[in-house]
Amino acid sequence: MAVDKKQIRADRWLKMMMRTGVPVAIVSILFLWLGHFFESQAFGSVFVVTMPIALVFGFAYNLRYVMLAVRAQREENNTPPAND
């Protein structure tokens, strides 16, 4: 009853969310550290703007992944076993 993770990750929307969410998250963390290192309010405000965007993309990715996994598992359970 294992779900094929490669098939799920091949989803077009998951790829789009990953390609946009990961760079936004990297920029967000980078500006957090730069703001701390240089003690600059400007870097901190960029972090405050990019952090919610990265969180939304991360939550959306996880939600979509779980929905696809549940759908694949439900379809697998509904198919009759092969009588070979």
Secondary structure, DSSP 8 states (H G I E B T S, - for coil): ----HHHHHT-HHHHHHHHHHHHHHHHHHHHHHHHHHHT-HHHHHHHHHHHHHHHHHHHHHHHHHHHHHHHHHHHHHHS-----
